[in-house]
Amino acid sequence: MHVAIAIVGFRNAGDILTCLEALSAGTYADFEVVICENGGEESYRSLVKALPASLPGGQAVRTICAPGNLGYAGGVNVCIRASADADAWWILNPDTVPDDTALERLVQRLRSGDCELVGGILYGSNGQIQTLGGRWHPWLARAEAIGRGQSADHVPFQMFGEPIDFVSGASMLVSRRFLDVVGPMREDYFLYCEEVEWCLRGHACGMRIAIAPGAKVLHRQGSSTGSAVPIRKRPRLQVYLDERNKILVTRDCFPAFLPIAAGNAFILLLLRFLGRGAWRQACYAWCGWLNGLWNRRGIPDWAETSAPT
């Protein structure tokens, strides 16, 4: 199974180099790397200078300059189109460090024939699980991360059999069948929740989603989006899009739940931000929530020139 590894960057060559070093040490060798740089031509030129043309194992590394900031889904779709002959695509965040057997475990699970999209164990620098996949609660317009906070080294095996609605877009292996049936990621979300909508759309098309035991990926979350900073310092765009796109997921996948979900989501955002004294972020979140109800998509005009990915 030839895998194309799709990485979307935004002026973070250091993260990408670290990720490539980890991929070079992997036990699965049949892959290529395709990187879409969303940060402009200058960042693209700097990235090309910093990156090798191939890894020590002979795997090709290609870098593409996006015609503007396409957002995460847009960058992923560019990478997929540039590697159309692949058998599967490993969508991988630039701020990840995969364990040496991660891709091998993902491929093994995909080859088993019981799923069309596979995730693994995403964990943080503290050794705790960020997610083993997630569940979507349509009446709340909120996601629940399975296994969050548990030790990544001692995952109860039964947790891998739990039903999941989606896996994190930071590390997901997507089969050709999934792509052929479901289609590409939606680009009008720009950033956040696009993988949730993709997986939920896949479920509606009969696609199966699973977790591969042992496929561990370290995720230094938020290195390019600002989501790792304290809540009262989080940037406007990150907060706005996160809240808006939760409403868009509900609108696109569970429209009948939208009236009750919108009310519940509004209460939850007030509790989340005002309860921690994040008044400015509460305003950002309210604007996102409102624009989700108005079905406004894409990157907002006020962030056109400086939006991160």
C-alpha positions as CSV (number, residue, x, y, z in Angstrom):
1,M,0.0,0.0,0.0
2,H,1.6,3.2,-1.2
3,V,0.8,6.1,1.2
4,A,1.0,9.8,0.5
5,I,1.7,11.8,3.7
6,A,-0.2,15.1,3.4
7,I,1.2,17.9,5.6
8,V,-0.2,21.5,5.6
9,G,2.3,24.1,6.8
10,F,2.1,27.7,7.7
11,R,5.5,29.4,8.2
12,N,6.6,26.6,10.5
13,A,9.6,24.9,8.8
14,G,11.0,23.8,12.1
15,D,8.0,21.8,13.0
16,I,8.0,20.2,9.5
17,L,11.7,19.2,9.7
18,T,11.1,17.6,13.1
19,C,8.1,15.6,11.7
20,L,10.2,14.5,8.7
21,E,13.0,13.3,11.0
22,A,10.5,11.1,12.8
23,L,9.0,9.8,9.5
24,S,12.6,8.9,8.4
25,A,12.9,6.6,11.4
26,G,9.6,4.8,10.7
27,T,9.3,1.0,10.1
28,Y,7.0,1.5,7.1
29,A,8.8,2.7,4.0
30,D,6.4,2.7,1.1
31,F,5.4,6.4,1.2
32,E,6.0,9.8,-0.2
33,V,5.6,13.2,1.5
34,V,3.6,16.1,0.0
35,I,3.6,19.5,1.8
36,C,1.4,22.4,1.0
37,E,2.8,25.7,2.3
38,N,-0.1,28.1,3.1
39,G,2.1,30.9,4.3
40,G,3.0,32.6,1.0
41,E,5.8,32.6,-1.5
42,E,8.6,33.8,0.8
43,S,7.7,31.0,3.3
44,Y,7.6,28.5,0.5
45,R,11.1,29.4,-0.7
46,S,12.5,29.2,2.8
47,L,10.8,25.9,3.3
48,V,12.2,24.4,0.1
49,K,15.7,25.5,1.1
50,A,15.3,23.9,4.5
51,L,13.9,20.6,3.4
52,P,15.6,17.6,1.6
53,A,14.3,16.5,-1.8
54,S,14.0,13.0,-0.3
55,L,14.4,11.2,3.0
56,P,17.3,8.8,3.8
57,G,15.1,5.9,2.8
58,G,14.5,7.3,-0.7
59,Q,11.0,8.6,-0.1
60,A,10.3,11.7,-2.2
61,V,9.5,15.1,-0.5
62,R,7.5,17.5,-2.6
63,T,6.5,21.0,-1.5
64,I,3.7,23.0,-3.1
65,C,3.1,26.7,-2.7
66,A,-0.6,27.4,-2.2
67,P,-2.1,30.3,-4.1
68,G,-2.9,32.1,-0.9
69,N,-4.0,30.8,2.5
70,L,-6.3,27.9,1.6
71,G,-7.0,26.8,5.2
72,Y,-6.4,23.3,6.5
73,A,-8.9,21.5,4.3
74,G,-7.8,23.4,1.2
75,G,-4.2,22.5,1.9
76,V,-5.1,18.8,2.5
77,N,-7.0,18.7,-0.8
78,V,-4.0,20.2,-2.7
79,C,-1.8,17.5,-1.3
80,I,-4.3,14.8,-2.2
81,R,-4.6,16.0,-5.8
82,A,-0.9,16.1,-6.1
83,S,-0.6,12.5,-5.1
84,A,-3.6,11.1,-7.0
85,D,-1.9,7.7,-7.6
86,A,-1.5,6.8,-3.9
87,D,-3.5,4.0,-2.3
88,A,-4.1,5.9,0.9
89,W,-3.4,9.3,2.4
90,W,-2.0,10.0,5.9
91,I,-3.1,13.4,6.8
92,L,-0.6,14.6,9.4
93,N,-0.2,17.9,11.3
94,P,3.2,19.5,11.0
95,D,3.4,19.8,14.8
96,T,3.3,16.0,15.2
97,V,6.1,13.5,15.9
98,P,4.9,10.0,14.9
99,D,6.4,7.0,16.7
100,D,8.4,4.7,14.5
101,T,5.7,2.1,14.1
102,A,2.8,4.5,13.8
103,L,2.3,4.3,10.0
104,E,2.8,0.6,10.0
105,R,0.1,0.1,12.6
106,L,-2.3,2.4,10.7
107,V,-1.7,0.5,7.4
108,Q,-2.2,-2.8,9.1
109,R,-5.6,-1.7,10.5
110,L,-6.7,-0.3,7.1
111,R,-5.6,-3.5,5.4
112,S,-7.7,-5.6,7.8
113,G,-10.8,-4.6,5.7
114,D,-13.0,-3.5,8.5
115,C,-12.7,0.2,8.0
116,E,-12.1,2.9,5.4
117,L,-10.5,5.6,7.7
118,V,-8.2,5.0,10.6
119,G,-6.8,7.1,13.5
120,G,-4.4,6.3,16.3
121,I,-3.3,7.4,19.7
122,L,-2.8,11.1,19.7
123,Y,-0.9,12.2,22.9
124,G,0.7,15.3,24.2
125,S,4.2,16.1,25.6
126,N,2.9,15.3,29.1
127,G,2.4,11.7,28.0
128,Q,-1.4,11.9,28.3
129,I,-3.9,11.1,25.6
130,Q,-5.4,13.9,23.7
131,T,-7.8,11.7,21.8
132,L,-8.5,8.1,20.7
133,G,-11.1,9.4,18.3
134,G,-14.2,11.3,19.3
135,R,-18.0,11.4,19.6
136,W,-20.1,14.2,18.3
137,H,-23.1,15.3,20.4
138,P,-25.5,16.9,17.9
139,W,-27.8,18.4,20.6
140,L,-24.9,20.3,22.1
141,A,-22.9,21.0,18.9
142,R,-19.9,19.7,20.8
143,A,-17.3,17.0,20.4
144,E,-16.1,14.6,23.1
145,A,-12.5,13.3,22.9
146,I,-12.3,9.6,23.9
147,G,-9.6,8.7,26.4
148,R,-8.5,12.3,27.0
149,G,-6.2,12.7,30.0
150,Q,-5.3,9.0,30.3
151,S,-1.8,7.7,30.0
152,A,-0.8,7.0,26.4
153,D,1.4,4.1,27.6
154,H,-1.4,2.2,29.4
155,V,-4.5,2.3,27.1
156,P,-7.2,-0.2,28.1
157,F,-7.6,-2.4,25.0
158,Q,-11.4,-2.3,25.2
159,M,-11.2,1.4,24.5
160,F,-10.2,0.7,20.9
161,G,-13.5,-1.0,20.3
162,E,-15.6,1.9,21.5
163,P,-17.8,3.4,18.8
164,I,-16.4,6.7,17.4
165,D,-17.8,9.4,15.1
166,F,-14.6,10.9,14.0
167,V,-10.8,10.9,14.4
168,S,-8.6,13.9,14.8
169,G,-7.4,15.6,11.6
170,A,-3.9,15.8,13.2
171,S,-3.4,12.1,12.2
172,M,-5.8,10.2,10.0
173,L,-5.2,7.5,7.4
174,V,-7.8,7.8,4.6
175,S,-8.4,5.0,2.1
176,R,-9.0,5.6,-1.6
177,R,-12.4,4.1,-1.2
178,F,-13.3,6.7,1.5
179,L,-12.2,9.5,-0.8
180,D,-14.0,8.1,-3.9
181,V,-17.3,7.6,-2.0
182,V,-17.3,10.7,0.3
183,G,-15.3,13.2,-1.7
184,P,-12.7,15.7,-0.4
185,M,-12.7,17.8,2.7
186,R,-15.0,20.8,2.7
187,E,-12.9,23.9,2.3
188,D,-15.5,26.4,3.4
189,Y,-14.8,25.7,7.1
190,F,-11.3,27.0,6.6
191,L,-10.0,25.8,9.9
192,Y,-11.4,23.6,12.7
193,C,-14.1,20.8,12.6
194,E,-13.5,20.0,8.9
195,E,-12.4,16.5,9.8
196,V,-15.4,16.1,12.0
197,E,-17.8,17.0,9.2
198,W,-15.8,14.7,6.8
199,C,-16.0,11.7,9.1
200,L,-19.7,12.3,9.8
201,R,-20.4,12.6,6.1
202,G,-18.5,9.4,5.7
203,H,-20.7,7.6,8.2
204,A,-23.7,8.8,6.3
205,C,-22.2,7.2,3.2
206,G,-21.6,3.9,5.0
207,M,-17.9,4.3,5.6
208,R,-16.4,2.8,8.7
209,I,-14.0,4.6,11.1
210,A,-11.6,2.8,13.5
211,I,-8.6,3.3,15.7
212,A,-5.3,1.4,15.3
213,P,-3.9,0.2,18.6
214,G,-0.2,1.2,19.0
215,A,-0.3,3.9,16.3
216,K,1.0,6.6,18.6
217,V,1.6,10.2,17.5
218,L,3.0,13.0,19.7
219,H,1.0,16.2,19.0
220,R,2.4,19.5,20.2
221,Q,-1.0,21.0,19.9
222,G,-1.6,24.5,18.7
223,S,1.9,25.4,17.5
224,S,0.6,27.4,14.6
225,T,-3.0,28.2,15.5
226,G,-2.7,29.6,19.0
227,S,-5.0,27.0,20.6
228,A,-2.3,25.9,23.1
229,V,-2.1,29.3,24.8
230,P,-4.2,30.2,27.9
231,I,-7.8,30.8,27.2
232,R,-7.7,34.5,27.9
233,K,-4.9,35.0,25.4
234,R,-6.3,33.0,22.5
235,P,-6.5,34.8,19.2
236,R,-9.7,36.1,17.7
237,L,-9.7,33.9,14.6
238,Q,-9.1,30.7,16.5
239,V,-11.9,31.3,18.9
240,Y,-14.3,32.6,16.2
241,L,-13.8,29.7,13.8
242,D,-13.9,27.1,16.5
243,E,-17.3,28.2,17.6
244,R,-18.7,29.0,14.2
245,N,-17.7,25.7,12.7
246,K,-19.4,23.7,15.5
247,I,-22.7,25.3,14.4
248,L,-21.8,24.6,10.7
249,V,-21.2,20.9,11.5
250,T,-24.7,20.8,13.1
251,R,-26.2,22.6,10.2
252,D,-24.6,20.3,7.6
253,C,-24.9,17.0,9.3
254,F,-27.8,17.3,11.8
255,P,-30.0,20.1,10.6
256,A,-33.0,18.9,12.7
257,F,-30.9,19.5,15.8
258,L,-29.9,23.1,15.0
259,P,-32.5,25.0,17.0
260,I,-31.8,23.2,20.3
261,A,-28.1,22.8,19.6
262,A,-27.7,26.5,19.0
263,G,-29.2,27.4,22.3
264,N,-27.1,24.8,24.2
265,A,-24.0,25.9,22.4
266,F,-24.5,29.5,23.4
267,I,-24.9,28.5,27.0
268,L,-21.7,26.4,26.9
269,L,-19.7,29.2,25.3
270,L,-20.7,31.6,28.0
271,L,-19.8,29.1,30.7
272,R,-16.5,28.3,29.0
273,F,-15.2,31.9,28.5
274,L,-17.0,34.1,31.0
275,G,-16.5,31.5,33.7
276,R,-12.8,32.0,33.3
277,G,-12.9,35.7,32.9
278,A,-12.1,35.6,29.2
279,W,-14.5,38.5,28.2
280,R,-12.8,39.3,25.0
281,Q,-12.8,35.7,23.9
282,A,-16.4,35.4,24.8
283,C,-17.2,38.2,22.3
284,Y,-15.1,36.4,19.6
285,A,-17.0,33.1,20.4
286,W,-20.4,34.9,20.3
287,C,-19.6,36.4,16.8
288,G,-18.6,32.9,15.6
289,W,-21.8,31.4,17.0
290,L,-23.9,34.0,15.4
291,N,-22.2,33.7,12.0
292,G,-22.7,30.0,12.1
293,L,-26.4,30.5,12.5
294,W,-26.2,32.9,9.5
295,N,-24.4,30.2,7.6
296,R,-21.4,32.4,6.9
297,R,-18.4,30.3,5.7
298,G,-14.8,30.6,4.6
299,I,-12.3,33.0,6.1
300,P,-13.8,36.2,7.5
301,D,-12.9,39.4,5.6
302,W,-11.2,40.9,8.7
303,A,-8.7,38.0,8.7
304,E,-8.0,37.8,5.0
305,T,-4.3,38.7,5.1
306,S,-3.2,37.2,8.4
307,A,-5.2,34.1,9.1
308,P,-3.2,31.1,10.4
309,T,-3.7,27.5,9.5
